[in-house]
Amino acid sequence: MTGLQIPRAWLAFAATALMAPAAQGDPAAQTVDIAAFEQLKALAGRWEGTMEAPATGPALIEFEVTSSGRAVLERQFGGTSHEMITVYSLAYDRLQANHFCAMGNQPAYRLADGSSPRDIRMEFVGGTGLDPATDHHANGERIEVLGPDELRVEFQFRTGHEAPTSAGMRLQRVHRQPSIQPSTRP
């Protein structure tokens, strides 16, 4: 055979490199997802505050970095009959979350367009234990970082095709979680 011969290893590398951007999506979106996840990790600790009108009463959220830095656990209203857990993680560099609701269902979220690391907006993408066309469910969460030790958190709710409702809270950090170092094991 005459002409230019290209080693197979080079062809395999070139094919992988050309296909990678298409398989991974928009790099700018991934950057926001990763930065938002890093911001969630920086929130580790105990946050206390008050519910915003029309709701009243105390509010409590704890953020915990777990799984060698690969997940963030958010515990809302810990130790009460209304305790809920949301677990954030990256899947293929995209921020996602599963919310284990006191209503008995488990909505799933992803980072919404227009989010930033200081304004994390999680939107509903499905879930288990609910029919979004008819059941009342948590439809999203917004975490606004107002300062290193100040947050505003808003939960959105929806029942079928009715207009969404929301409940907000303002929180101050009262305790920091010690830094978690990622595992060096594969």
C-alpha positions in Angstrom: 0.0 0.0 0.0 1.4 3.4 -0.9 0.7 6.9 0.5 0.2 8.1 4.0 -0.3 5.4 6.6 -1.8 6.5 10.0 -1.3 4.2 12.9 -4.5 2.7 14.4 -3.7 4.1 17.9 -3.7 7.6 16.4 -7.0 7.1 14.6 -8.6 5.8 17.8 -7.3 8.8 19.8 -8.5 11.2 17.1 -11.9 9.6 17.0 -12.3 9.7 20.8 -11.2 13.4 20.9 -13.6 14.4 18.2 -16.5 12.6 19.7 -15.9 13.6 23.3 -17.3 17.2 23.1 -20.6 15.9 21.6 -20.9 13.2 24.2 -20.2 15.6 27.1 -22.4 18.5 26.1 -21.7 22.2 26.5 -18.4 22.8 28.4 -19.7 26.1 29.7 -22.7 24.4 31.3 -20.3 21.8 32.9 -18.2 24.5 34.3 -21.3 26.0 36.1 -22.4 22.6 37.3 -19.0 21.8 38.8 -18.6 25.3 40.3 -22.2 25.0 41.8 -21.2 21.6 43.3 -18.0 23.1 44.8 -20.2 25.9 46.3 -22.5 23.3 47.9 -19.5 21.6 49.4 -18.4 25.0 50.8 -21.7 25.3 52.6 -20.9 22.4 54.9 -22.1 23.0 58.4 -25.2 23.9 60.4 -27.5 26.8 59.3 -30.3 28.2 61.4 -32.8 31.0 60.7 -36.5 31.7 60.2 -39.1 30.9 57.6 -40.2 33.7 55.4 -43.8 34.9 55.3 -46.4 33.6 55.0 -44.8 30.6 56.8 -43.5 31.2 60.3 -41.2 29.5 62.7 -37.6 28.4 63.0 -35.6 26.9 60.0 -32.7 24.5 60.1 -30.6 23.1 57.4 -27.3 21.1 57.7 -25.0 20.5 54.7 -22.5 17.6 55.0 -19.8 16.6 52.5 -19.8 12.8 52.3 -18.6 9.9 50.1 -15.0 11.2 50.0 -16.2 14.6 48.6 -18.4 13.0 45.9 -21.8 13.9 47.4 -23.3 16.7 49.5 -26.1 15.7 51.9 -28.6 18.5 52.8 -30.7 17.7 55.9 -33.7 20.0 56.3 -35.6 20.3 59.6 -33.4 17.5 61.2 -34.9 15.8 64.2 -38.4 16.9 63.4 -41.4 15.1 62.0 -40.8 17.1 58.8 -37.2 16.0 58.3 -36.1 15.7 54.7 -32.9 14.8 52.9 -31.5 16.0 49.5 -28.4 14.4 48.1 -26.4 16.4 45.5 -23.8 14.8 43.2 -22.2 15.2 39.8 -23.1 12.7 37.1 -20.8 13.1 34.0 -20.0 16.6 35.4 -23.7 17.6 35.6 -25.2 18.6 39.0 -28.1 16.5 40.0 -30.0 15.9 43.2 -32.5 13.5 44.7 -34.9 14.8 47.4 -36.3 12.4 49.9 -39.4 14.3 50.9 -41.5 14.2 54.1 -44.5 13.9 51.7 -43.3 10.3 51.0 -42.0 10.9 47.4 -38.6 11.3 45.9 -38.3 14.1 43.3 -35.2 14.3 41.1 -33.6 17.6 40.1 -30.9 19.0 37.8 -29.2 22.3 37.7 -31.5 24.8 35.9 -30.4 27.1 33.1 -29.5 30.6 34.4 -27.9 29.2 37.6 -24.6 30.3 39.0 -22.5 29.1 41.9 -24.1 31.8 44.1 -27.6 31.2 42.8 -28.1 27.5 42.5 -31.5 26.6 41.0 -32.5 23.0 40.9 -35.4 22.0 38.6 -37.7 19.0 38.6 -36.9 16.2 36.1 -38.9 13.3 37.5 -38.8 11.1 40.5 -40.4 8.1 42.2 -43.4 7.8 44.4 -45.3 10.5 42.6 -47.3 11.3 39.5 -46.4 14.9 38.6 -49.6 15.3 36.7 -51.7 14.9 39.8 -49.6 14.6 43.0 -48.3 17.4 45.3 -44.5 17.4 45.2 -41.4 19.5 45.7 -40.8 20.9 42.3 -37.4 22.6 42.8 -35.1 24.3 45.2 -33.1 27.6 45.0 -30.1 28.3 47.2 -28.9 31.9 47.1 -25.5 32.5 48.7 -25.8 36.0 50.2 -22.4 35.8 52.0 -20.0 33.3 53.4 -22.3 32.7 56.3 -25.7 33.8 55.0 -28.2 31.9 52.7 -31.7 32.2 51.4 -33.3 28.9 50.5 -36.6 28.6 48.6 -38.5 25.4 47.9 -41.0 25.3 45.1 -44.1 23.0 45.2 -46.5 22.0 42.5 -49.7 19.9 42.2 -50.4 18.8 38.7 -50.8 21.8 36.4 -51.7 24.3 39.2 -49.6 27.4 39.7 -46.5 26.6 41.8 -46.2 27.8 45.4 -43.0 28.3 47.4 -41.6 28.5 50.9 -38.5 30.4 51.7 -36.1 30.8 54.6 -33.2 33.0 55.6 -30.3 31.2 57.3 -27.0 32.0 59.1 -24.2 29.5 59.5 -23.7 28.6 63.2 -21.2 25.8 62.7 -18.8 24.8 60.0 -18.1 21.2 59.1 -14.4 20.3 59.0 -13.0 20.1 55.5 -13.3 16.6 53.9 -10.3 15.6 51.8 -11.2 13.4 48.7 -10.1 9.9 48.7 -6.9 9.0 46.8 -8.3 5.6 46.1 -9.8 5.0 42.6 
